[in-house]
Amino acid sequence: MDETPFERMDGQGKLIFLCDHASRELPPSFGTLGLDQGDFATHIASDIGAADVTRALASAYGAPAILARWSRLLVDLNRGEDDPTLVMKLSDGRIVPGNRGADFADRIARFHAPYHAAIEAEIARVDGVPVVISMHSFTPVWKGFQRPWDVGVLWDRDDRLARPLLTSLAKAGFVTGDNEPYSGELENDCLYRHGTMNGLPHVLIEIRQDLIATPNAARAFAARLKPILDEALAAMGEPALRYTRPLKGPVTMDETTRTELEAAAFRRLVAHLRERTDVQNIDLMNLAGFCRNCLCDWYREAAAGKGITLSKDEARETVYGMAPAEWKKRYQKEAMPGQKAAFDKAQKTHS
C-alpha cells in the first residue's frame, strides 16, 4: 500500500504553496480511527475547501504545491514533533478512539517527517529566495461564537507579506482578521519551521469554510484572491532573507546580539575560506552550489540595501583578503575535465 503522506504539484518560480490539512482520508490500515464516517466530512478531519483553493492558486501561478494526503486526525502536520496535540485524542468534543495509545514516533516517521522533508526539498529547488504561502480554512462557528472574518492572515514576527496582504484584502472588501481567528505565533508549526527559521518571506491564509465549501466556490475564491495576492507580493518587493527570531537554541537574545553572532559566524567563514586556498571555487560550486564569488555578491547586495555602493572587486577583496586578480594568480588552478563535467551537470540540474 502506497502511504506517501503528501501530494506534490509541479511548478516553477519562487512561490511555494502548502496545505497541511488538505485531506480527510486515512490510510486503509488505520480504518476510521473508531470515528463515524460522517465525522470525516467535518472540520475535525480536514480544512474544508483549502485543498481546492491551494490547487487553483498553484495552477494560476504555475507554482509548486505540497499538500497533505492524509487527515489531520492521523497526525497534524502543522504541529511540531514535540507538540502534545500532534495526534489528537479529542477534537471538538469528539473522542478519537484510534488515537488512544498512538505510537507518536511511528506516525512522525511515516507521515510527519516525509511531508516536511518534501517541503525542505521544494525550498532547496528554488533559485533564489522562495516565498512560502500556507493555505488553511476555519469553521464559521466555534463554541457558539459566529466568526465575523472572511479571511484571516496569520503571521509571527515577519510582517513584510502579511501587512500588505491585510491591506489588500481589506481594500477588496473582505472582513479580515489580523492573526484571527488564530495566532500565527505558534512555535515549531509548519511556517515557523520552514519560513521563520529559514528567514523566508511567508504567510498563512485562513479562509472561512462556508465561502469555499464546494469545489466551484473554492476555485472562484482563488480567482478573487490571486490579484489581491499579486498586489501584496508587489508591495513586499524582492524576496530576501530576514531572520526575525534567534537561531534554534535554549537561549533567547535581542536583535543586536543576534546580528553580532551572525556577523561573527560570517567572519569565521571568510577566515576559513582565506586559509583553505587549496579549495577551488569550482569545488565549492559542485559540492555546495555556492563559492567565494557568491559570498562576495551577497555581501555587495547587503551593502546596497544599506545604501553603500561597493564595486565587484571591492566586495571580492573582502572575502578573498586580496585583489581577486592576485588570488587567481597565486592559487587558482586550471579546472580538470571531471570538475568541469560535474559543474555542467550541477548547472543543468539547478537551472
Residue pairs with C-beta under 8 A, 6 or more apart in sequence:
1 27
1 28
1 29
3 27
3 110
3 111
4 69
4 114
5 68
5 69
5 70
5 77
5 110
5 111
5 112
5 114
5 115
6 66
6 67
6 68
6 69
6 114
6 115
6 118
7 22
7 66
7 67
7 68
7 69
8 64
8 65
8 66
8 67
8 118
8 122
9 17
9 55
9 58
9 59
9 63
9 64
9 65
9 66
9 67
10 64
11 58
11 61
11 62
11 63
11 64
11 65
12 62
12 63
12 64
13 61
13 62
13 63
14 126
14 128
14 129
14 130
14 131
14 239
15 61
15 63
15 64
15 130
15 131
15 133
16 63
16 64
16 65
16 66
16 119
16 122
16 123
16 126
16 130
16 131
16 132
16 133
17 54
17 57
17 58
17 61
17 63
17 64
17 65
17 66
17 133
17 134
17 135
18 54
18 65
18 66
18 67
18 119
18 132
18 133
18 134
18 135
18 190
18 194
19 47
19 50
19 51
19 54
19 65
19 66
19 67
19 68
19 134
19 135
19 136
20 47
20 68
20 72
20 76
20 77
20 78
20 134
20 136
20 190
21 46
21 47
21 50
21 68
21 72
21 76
21 77
21 78
21 136
21 137
22 46
22 47
22 50
22 51
22 54
22 67
22 68
22 69
23 46
23 51
23 67
23 68
23 69
23 70
23 71
24 40
24 41
24 45
24 46
24 71
25 40
25 69
25 70
25 71
26 32
26 33
26 40
26 70
26 71
26 73
26 74
27 70
27 74
30 74
30 98
31 98
32 39
32 40
32 98
33 73
33 74
33 96
33 97
33 98
33 99
34 96
34 97
34 98
35 73
35 94
35 96
35 97
35 98
39 45
39 94
40 46
40 71
42 92
43 92
43 137
43 138
43 139
43 209
44 72
44 73
44 88
44 91
44 92
44 94
45 71
45 72
45 73
46 71
46 72
47 72
47 135
47 136
47 137
47 138
47 209
48 137
48 139
48 209
48 212
48 213
49 137
49 207
49 209
49 211
49 212
49 213
49 214
49 217
49 218
49 221
50 135
50 136
50 137
50 207
50 212
51 67
52 212
52 215
52 218
52 219
52 222
53 135
53 137
53 207
53 212
53 218
53 219
53 221
53 222
53 225
54 65
54 67
54 135
55 65
55 67
56 218
56 219
56 222
56 223
57 63
57 65
57 133
57 135
57 222
57 225
57 226
57 229
58 64
58 65
60 222
60 223
60 226
61 226
64 122
64 125
66 115
66 118
66 119
66 122
68 77
68 115
70 111
72 78
72 88
73 88
73 91
73 96
73 99
74 87
74 107
74 111
75 86
75 87
75 107
75 108
75 111
75 112
76 83
76 85
76 86
76 87
76 88
77 111
77 112
77 115
77 116
77 190
78 134
78 136
78 186
78 189
78 190
79 85
79 86
79 188
79 189
80 86
80 187
80 188
80 189
80 192
80 193
81 108
81 112
81 188
82 188
83 188
86 104
86 107
86 108
86 112
87 99
87 102
87 104
87 107
88 96
88 99
89 95
89 96
89 99
89 100
89 102
90 96
116 190
116 193
116 194
119 190
119 194
120 194
122 130
123 130
123 132
123 194
123 198
123 200
125 350
127 350
127 351
128 239
129 200
129 201
129 239
129 240
129 241
130 200
130 239
131 161
131 200
131 201
131 202
131 233
131 239
132 191
132 194
132 195
132 200
132 201
132 202
132 203
133 202
133 203
133 204
133 205
133 229
134 190
134 191
134 202
134 203
134 204
134 205
135 204
135 205
135 207
136 154
136 204
136 205
136 206
136 207
137 206
137 207
137 208
137 209
137 212
138 147
138 152
138 181
138 182
138 206
138 207
138 208
138 209
139 147
139 209
140 146
140 147
140 208
140 209
140 210
141 147
142 181
147 181
147 208
148 175
149 175
149 176
149 177
149 180
149 181
149 206
149 208
150 174
150 175
150 176
150 207
150 208
150 211
151 169
151 174
151 175
151 176
151 177
151 205
151 206
151 207
151 208
152 176
152 177
152 178
152 179
152 180
152 181
152 182
152 205
152 206
152 207
153 162
153 165
153 166
153 169
153 176
153 177
153 178
153 179
153 203
153 204
153 205
153 206
154 162
154 179
154 182
154 183
154 184
154 191
154 203
154 204
154 205
154 206
155 161
155 162
155 179
155 184
155 202
155 203
155 204
156 184
156 185
156 186
156 191
156 192
156 196
156 244
156 245
157 185
157 196
157 244
157 245
158 195
158 196
158 201
158 202
158 242
158 244
160 201
160 236
160 237
160 242
161 201
161 202
161 203
161 232
161 233
161 236
162 178
162 184
162 203
164 231
164 232
164 233
164 235
164 236
165 203
165 205
165 228
165 229
165 232
166 176
166 178
167 232
167 235
168 228
168 229
168 231
168 232
168 235
169 176
169 228
170 176
172 224
172 228
177 206
179 185
181 206
182 206
184 191
184 204
186 192
191 202
191 203
191 204
194 200
194 202
195 201
195 202
196 202
196 244
196 245
197 245
197 247
197 248
198 241
199 241
199 242
199 243
199 244
200 239
200 241
201 236
201 239
201 240
201 242
205 225
207 221
211 217
211 221
212 218
212 221
240 305
243 258
243 262
246 252
246 253
246 258
247 258
247 261
253 261
269 295
270 295
270 318
270 319
270 321
273 279
273 292
273 295
273 319
274 319
274 320
274 321
277 327
277 330
277 331
278 331
280 332
280 333
280 335
280 339
281 291
281 292
281 293
281 332
282 291
282 335
282 339
282 340
282 343
283 339
284 290
284 291
284 292
285 291
285 343
285 346
286 339
286 342
286 343
286 346
289 346
289 350
292 316
292 319
292 320
293 316
295 319
296 312
296 315
296 316
296 318
296 319
296 320
297 312
297 315
299 310
299 315
299 318
299 319
300 310
300 312
300 315
303 309
303 310
303 315
304 310
313 323
313 324
316 324
317 323
317 324
320 327
321 327
335 343
